[in-house]
Amino acid sequence: MLILTTPIIEGKEIIKYHGLVTGDSLLGANLYKDMFSGVRDVVGGRTSKYEEELTNARQLALESMQEKARKKGANAIIGTRVAYHNLGGTMGNTIMVTISGTAVTYKE
């Protein structure tokens, strides 16, 4: 499925707008990861585990959005946006990844 951040598909005719589609994913960070991350940041390292988990959370949200678009009969999503929300929590931070866009059918 074609996924674009632009509001149009250059060189293609959009023949149907199916409406908004979204995908969400939660990334929970526990106390031990938070402590390890802080130590790595102090010594100048990168927190690759967080990066991996954030990538996985974003991918899950993207797949959820695509599935909803397919169910509506779309072959593309335009105007796609990704947002990250810190929800907090008692054992560290919980991050929600939200992806949204407009499901469309374009003439191939």
C-alpha positions as CSV (number, residue, x, y, z in Angstrom):
1,M,0.0,0.0,0.0
2,L,1.2,3.5,-0.9
3,I,1.6,5.7,2.2
4,L,2.4,9.4,1.7
5,T,2.7,12.4,3.9
6,T,1.5,14.6,1.1
7,P,-2.2,15.5,0.5
8,I,-2.0,14.2,-3.2
9,I,-0.5,11.4,-5.2
10,E,1.5,13.2,-7.9
11,G,0.6,12.1,-11.3
12,K,-2.3,9.9,-10.1
13,E,-6.0,10.5,-9.9
14,I,-7.7,9.9,-6.6
15,I,-11.1,8.4,-7.4
16,K,-12.4,7.8,-3.9
17,Y,-11.8,9.2,-0.4
18,H,-12.6,6.6,2.3
19,G,-11.9,8.8,5.3
20,L,-9.6,8.9,8.3
21,V,-7.7,5.8,9.3
22,T,-5.5,5.6,12.4
23,G,-3.2,3.2,14.1
24,D,-2.0,3.2,17.7
25,S,0.7,1.4,19.7
26,L,1.8,1.7,23.3
27,L,5.4,1.4,24.4
28,G,5.8,0.8,28.1
29,A,9.2,1.6,29.7
30,N,9.9,0.0,33.1
31,L,12.0,1.3,35.9
32,Y,15.1,-0.8,35.1
33,K,15.1,0.4,31.5
34,D,14.8,4.0,32.7
35,M,17.7,3.6,35.0
36,F,19.9,2.0,32.4
37,S,18.9,4.6,29.8
38,G,19.9,7.4,32.3
39,V,23.4,5.8,32.9
40,R,23.9,5.4,29.1
41,D,23.0,9.1,28.5
42,V,25.4,10.3,31.2
43,V,28.3,8.5,29.7
44,G,27.4,9.5,26.1
45,G,26.0,6.3,24.8
46,R,22.9,5.7,22.8
47,T,19.9,3.9,24.2
48,S,19.6,1.4,21.3
49,K,17.0,-0.7,23.1
50,Y,14.6,2.2,23.3
51,E,15.2,3.0,19.7
52,E,14.4,-0.6,18.7
53,E,11.2,-0.6,20.8
54,L,10.1,2.7,19.4
55,T,10.7,1.5,15.9
56,N,8.6,-1.7,16.7
57,A,5.8,0.4,18.2
58,R,5.7,2.7,15.2
59,Q,5.7,-0.3,12.9
60,L,2.7,-1.9,14.8
61,A,0.8,1.4,14.6
62,L,1.5,1.6,10.8
63,E,0.4,-1.9,10.2
64,S,-2.8,-1.3,12.2
65,M,-3.6,1.8,10.1
66,Q,-2.9,-0.1,6.8
67,E,-5.2,-2.9,7.8
68,K,-8.0,-0.4,8.5
69,A,-7.5,1.2,5.1
70,R,-7.6,-2.1,3.3
71,K,-10.8,-3.0,5.0
72,K,-12.3,0.2,3.6
73,G,-11.1,-0.8,0.1
74,A,-8.3,1.8,-0.2
75,N,-5.0,1.3,-2.0
76,A,-3.2,4.3,-0.5
77,I,-3.1,6.6,2.5
78,I,-2.3,10.3,2.1
79,G,-1.7,13.1,4.5
80,T,0.0,10.6,6.9
81,R,1.2,12.0,10.3
82,V,3.0,10.3,13.2
83,A,2.6,11.6,16.7
84,Y,4.3,10.5,20.0
85,H,2.5,11.0,23.3
86,N,4.1,10.6,26.8
87,L,1.3,9.1,28.9
88,G,3.4,8.8,32.1
89,G,2.9,6.0,34.6
90,T,4.0,4.6,37.9
91,M,6.9,2.4,36.7
92,G,8.3,4.9,34.2
93,N,7.0,6.4,31.0
94,T,4.5,5.0,28.6
95,I,4.7,6.3,25.1
96,M,1.8,6.1,22.7
97,V,2.6,6.2,18.9
98,T,-0.3,7.4,16.8
99,I,-0.3,7.3,13.0
100,S,-3.2,8.9,11.0
101,G,-4.0,9.6,7.4
102,T,-6.7,9.6,4.8
103,A,-7.5,6.3,3.1
104,V,-8.0,6.8,-0.6
105,T,-8.3,4.8,-3.8
106,Y,-6.3,6.0,-6.7
107,K,-6.4,5.0,-10.4
108,E,-3.3,2.9,-11.1
